[in-house]
Amino acid sequence: MNNALMTETVTQIGRINITGNVIPANWWRHIKMPSGKPDNIGIILLSEIIYWYRPAEIRDEFTGELQGLRKRFQSDKLQRSYQSFADQFGFTKREVTEAIKRLKSKGVITLEFRTINTANGPCNNVMFIEPVVESIHEITNSIPLINNQTKKEPVSVIGITSKRNRGYVEKEQPLRTEVIAPTSKRKTNTEITTEITTEITDGTSGEPDDKKASTKIKLNYESIVKAYHDILPAMPAIQVMTDERKRKLRNFWLKFNFNQERWENYLTYVSSNCRWMLEERENGRGGLWRRKNLDYLITERCYVAVKEERANDK
């Protein structure tokens, strides 16, 4: 295996058991603001940093045979700027700067400012970022014990198969914009992956039957709306929880057998894979397609499209 393009940090990060979108549930317990609330911006930025340090496979296009691994960035460390993060995620430069400083203070990343030569001459204070492997492993794989103590799980080494059913060569990925921001509290450590649709339980396609309609369930509308606001902050906020909204939400949960965990998984999948719902887009007639909202999310049309992955970004 040709590892000439690898660095030690990239190799070690590749041994940590991280699958799917790089926001492990444990991070929301470990990366917090001084107030004790999750550091949402810091978590999103760390997920982007870790993405670039995860090694990419190089496979033969025709046979699928593994030819080696490579790092995704050009230099020995990831080169980024505060402004590039701000532009990518829609934060202000100040928000990014403060969040990066908090991550450094917590010991999960290191920063190095260099002077590099460019076509236009020397450029000072260029920022290079590198994750601290031990700290990433600790906050990712620790298990909660009694009295808020944690236990570290050993690093898992993932074996890479030499062949797959279809050959490919992984190409350099552009800056990703699909990083998600889950709710600040989770009941489980469900991973956020592109296969999250399996967590969305199938229901009937028609109206709730008499048995379901007569079933008495108590919905915590406050928790439901809070998850909506936390996971999909770009969607319009709910100011008034009307009786009509409650009725539609109740029917939606009954029809598709939802609970709070599946609701959060549903919203998280939309946040990660259906970004078009969060944006106002030109409709080609001089107007705009408006952002979707809670009322749209709890329709059968939306749910089925998400379930069948027809609502995914193209």
C-alpha positions, -999 to +999 in steps of 0.1 A: +000+000+000+014+034-010+012+057+020+037+083+007+011+110+007+000+103+043+009+121+075+010+105+109-020+125+120-041+115+090-031+078+096-042+080+133-074+098+125-083+071+100-081+045+129-108+063+149-142+047+145-161+076+129-187+068+103-211+089+083-213+126+089-185+137+112-205+149+142-205+121+168-232+124+194-207+125+222-193+159+210-225+176+222-217+165+257-180+174+256-177+206+235-196+233+254-197+270+260-188+285+294-226+286+301-227+248+298-247+248+266-232+230+235-208+250+215-227+247+182-204+267+161-173+250+175-188+216+169-196+224+133-161+238+127-145+208+143-165+185+121-152+203+090-116+201+103-119+163+110-134+157+075-103+170+059-081+148+081-100+116+073-079+097+048-093+091+013-090+058-005-074+055-039-089+026-059-085+013-094-113+027-116-120-006-133-112-033-107-119-015-075-086-027-061-073-006-032-041+012-044-034+033-014-046+061+009-040+099+006-047+130+026-072+155+013-052+187+017-020+198+000+004+209+028+015+190+059-014+205+078-048+219+068-046+255+057-078+276+064-087+311+074-113+324+097-130+341+068-132+309+047-151+292+075-173+322+079-181+322+042-187+285+041-212+282+070-227+317+071-211+327+104-194+360+111-157+362+111-158+371+148-180+341+157-155+318+138-125+333+155-139+329+190-151+294+183-116+283+169-100+298+200-124+278+222-115+246+204-078+254+209-083+262+245-101+229+250-071+211+235-088+194+205-069+214+179-036+232+175-030+263+155+001+274+137+006+307+119+032+307+092+046+330+066+043+314+031+055+324-003+029+332-029+029+344-065+023+379-051+051+376-025+053+365+012+020+362+031+021+365+069+000+349+096-014+321+074-033+297+097-027+260+097-049+237+118-043+202+131-066+181+154-051+166+186-057+129+180-058+118+217-084+145+225-106+137+195-105+100+205-115+109+240-145+131+232-156+107+205-154+073+221-159+080+258-188+062+275-209+079+302-205+063+336-219+071+371-214+106+385-207+120+350-174+102+347-164+088+314-146+057+301-125+057+270-131+029+245-100+016+227-094+028+192-110+006+166-089-003+136-112-007+105-100-031+079-103-020+043-114-045+018-093-048-014-122-051-037-157-038-040-186-046-064-180-014-083-146+002-088-140+039-083-114+065-076-123+089-049-116+125-061-108+156-041-139+169-024-148+206-024-155+225+007-186+209+022-216+229+031-238+201+044-225+200+080-254+198+103-263+212+137-283+186+157-303+194+188-284+202+220-298+172+238-300+136+226-315+106+242-293+082+222-260+083+204-276+077+170-251+085+143-260+109+116-254+092+083-268+091+048-286+059+059-306+077+086-338+070+066-337+036+083-345+054+115-377+068+100-403+042+107-427+034+079-463+042+084-495+039+064-501+061+034-536+069+043-553+086+073-548+071+107-571+041+112-597+040+140-573+022+163-546+047+159-570+077+161-584+064+193-549+059+208-542+085+234-508+099+231-493+130+248-471+151+226-446+174+242-451+203+218-424+224+235-398+197+229-409+191+194-407+228+185-374+232+203-359+204+183-372+220+151-356+253+161-323+238+172-318+215+142-332+237+115-324+272+126-326+285+090-363+276+088-389+302+099-393+301+137-426+290+152-441+319+170-476+306+177-485+269+182-521+270+170-546+242+176-546+235+138-508+229+139-511+207+170-538+186+152-517+182+121-486+174+141-505+148+162-519+131+131-485+131+115-469+114+145-497+088+147-496+081+110-459+075+108-453+062+143-430+090+154-414+097+188-390+124+199-359+105+188-373+097+153-385+133+150-350+146+157-335+120+133-360+132+106-351+168+111-314+160+112-316+141+079-334+171+063-307+195+076-280+173+062-294+162+029-322+186+019-305+220+022-328+234-006-356+234+019-336+259+041-330+284+013-349+310-007-343+303-044-351+321-076-381+306-093-372+317-128-401+342-130-385+371-112-396+358-078-384+335-050-393+300-038-397+305-001-380+284+026-400+255+039-413+255+074-427+232+101-461+230+083-445+216+052-423+191+072-453+174+088-470+167+054-472+132+040-458+146+007-426+159+024-421+128+046-425+103+018-401+123-005-375+124+023-380+087+031-375+077-005-346+101-009-363+120-036-360+152-016-322+151-014-301+179-029-292+172-065 
